[in-house]
Amino acid sequence: MTKVSSENSKLRLVKSIQGIIQSTNRTVNIRVSGRNVIIVGANGSGKTSFLTGVFNALKLNLIDGHLFKVDYHKNNVDSARKLIETQPDSPSIQSYRETHDHAKEILDSLVYPFTLGLCDPEKFSSLYKSNMAVVRIFEAGRKAAIKKVTSATGRSNSISDSKNYGVDLEQHLVNLQVRSGLAMRKGNHDRVQKILGWFNDFTENLKFLFENECLSLDFDDDELCFFISQPDRPSYSFQTLSSGYLAIFDIYADLLMRAEHRDITPSELIGIVLIDEIDAHLHISLQRKILPFLIKSFPCVQFVVTTHSPFVVISVDDALIYDISTGAECDDLSMYSVEAVIEGLLGVPSVSRKLEDTVTSLVELTSKSDFSLGEAETLLSKISPFVDSLDDESKLFYEASLYKFIKRKQGGENV
């Protein structure tokens, strides 16, 4: 890690989050302490509302600069309150009340629904204004696509907060390839080496993501197209990536492009990135991979993500896990089994609903004195391959029903 990225890693922005989730009216008080945060909770618990509220608070306070007006409005509220309390009979009492109410209304709008404890907000705000820091939110309904390139283009001098630059990833790769060729013709070896180093880092990240050390990135100069090549399978383009990989590139490529626009490495990019339903569109293998991949690629960015996936929860060992349904906090679940996380943290039984229903049907059937041996045998045969995965209570019911079945079968149909 470079000296710059080492210094930036200390500027993890959010220290605490306090407030009310408007969709559920639930109070939250999270001691973030600069860590990455994984938000879990049942459907309808307010995860999306929470993330949107935090982003709006960041935008209002840092991007729009209102954070630095909070003390001013607090002083106005306090001053007006003192005048009301000390001069209740003053002819100006109505004016004092109006001043107080107006100042309080402004103050409330700055701290509601969330108050954020921030690390060195003045420095971060300065870096943001100078285009050296990011504040980004990726919504759950994101649709990723990387545009096909038709020609090389010049470098853009501006960058938008709202646009997703991930779609232009291949355009950027082509531009770099062309610039490298021009730099080589001009004898600018430093420029060539810098671009080569960038491609090497990018390829290493692809190897990590695709879990293949033999992966290579190949350029077709006739088609102006890059292909990802792996042994024992045909090469493929960015346009033909699966929806899961595209969902990852939607986030990764956007941040990568923002770092490049700032002329810094991805490891030097600082900021806070909020991702709703980080597991959306992802196969289990990618659910395990996405958060470690993003943290590895952008070590100075603080990530706050929501998820339903136990595989995301156990994928990292240095994030704060916050259950928005209960207010419970955990520091590290990476050593727990998926089943333990599903049942203990996410509140979902580790036994599948179908298996649970089958056990219930078996219990109801064998509770009758004249139950059908054929029906019982069918249900028992469905459950028996999965007995080891049953929780203690379900296993007890299964064994009791099995005992009744054996006794009835030994005693004959009419026993």
Helices and strands as residue ranges (DSSP letters): H 3-8, E 14-21, E 26-31, E 36-40, H 47-58, I 59-63, G 66-69, H 70-86, H 93-111, E 114-118, H 121-129, E 133-138, G 165-168, H 169-185, H 189-210, E 216-220, E 225-229, E 236-237, G 238-240, H 243-261, G 266-268, E 270-275, H 284-287, H 290-297, E 301-306, H 310-313, E 319-323, E 329-330, H 338-344, H 353-366, H 373-383, G 384-389, H 392-411
